[in-house]
């Protein structure tokens, strides 16, 4: 039962919160949104008096529901309710109040909806109530939560398995130290965008949570260095997922240590770790043959040598993100497609300026399971490259071709033959006409999403004002007359 009253937490009537759940690899999956019928709601309602004093909530035929279903069944039903529904259920009657406040139904809590209102006292009260029952807690974006609240959580909820404190910018190494001292069953920790965390947090996790920890997200903790990664690699050998995107101080030592100490890694994200090179990534690829998802986007020194190593050592690879890696090109994709990466289903090559039609030809021959292909800002590809992809990758579902300026209407004619296609993006493909878009939609499968927005150059305004049929804004006319004008046309699809 309740250890102490929960503090008041109100939501404006206009707020329509969303719901999210924490999955086993430490990411946040979007859930269905909830809506409120009451004008105000507060977590203080948990301690309010039930509306039915006699505790009789009738089921079918006027029989109280607790006389139809045993308490164990009702508790199991209540365990599926979200925070808002539990609080409202506590107001129905005395019996429901007891059920709704039972710690066993508070095993999973997501406070993302209330992130701006959650403070230390709320976390502490929930910790007292849930105690050893709590298994999953999301405090994502709760910027007012501090080390004191985390200390109480760790002490009273030692059985927690999945914890998301992403965006809790006030917490420090002390919070992670408390978790390591008390929460030895912790399997998933999301602590992204917590700028006060340092290498000491990695040391604490290695000391107290290494045995159970499977997924860790320390993205945008920009004080983290290779020293912290060494603590993780030396102690957390069971890690399956590690996300360190935006940890800008990491150098080649970090992936080298991970390759030696964490051979079971399946998901690695090193996006924006701009100091990494092929030499550092090589030991990671050779030491982690189970890699399924790898992100090296915006690691500008990565080149074809990394693609070669991927083709040789990562046969399980399903997702590869190389956005902004300007040094990868045709030779690298020849190696990748000719190697062991036949399971590749998603590849992101946005802004890989050396990718050409030849790269796509190689991918179409060796990566026939592709479902998502992102080629935005690959300005050297043409309709011929898309034709190669269509011929070899009939499982394609998503294609992004933003700002591929050499593509023409023929691209849409080719894509129309891919029956599994569900989404196409063509922003700034200015050589694709609205007529081609209409024809594509007529023959495309039902439910396909096509997004098109293009910005052709303006011609000089004609005499008499206006920049063309229908006229243009005066400022646009003036700009066009000086050679620098642009106008926007949207294809409404």
Secondary structure, 3 states (H helix, E strand, C coil): CCCCCCCCCEECCCCCCCCEEECCCCCEEECCCCCCCCCCEEHHHHHCCCCECCCCCECHHHCEHHHHCCHHHHHHHHCCCCHHHHHHHCCCEHHHHHHHCCHHHCCEEECHHHCCCCCHHHHHHHHHHHHHHCCEEECCCCCCCCHHHHHHHHHHCCCCCEEECCCCCCCCHHHHHHHHHHCCCCCEEECCCCCCCCHHHHHHHHHHCCCCCCEEECCCCCCCCHHHHHHHHHHCCCCCEEECCCCCCCCHHHHHHHHHHCCCCCEEECCCCCCCCHHHHHHHHHHCCCCCEEECCCCCCCEHHHHHHHHHHCCCCCEEECCCCCECCHHHHHHHHHCCCCCCCEEECCCCCCCCHHHHHHHHHHCCCCCEEECCCCCCCCHHHHHHHHHHCCCCCEEECCCCCCCCHHHHHHHCCCCCCCEEECCCCCCCCHHHHHHHHHHCCCCCEEECEECCECCCCCCCCCCCCCCCCHHHHHHHHCCCCECCEECCC
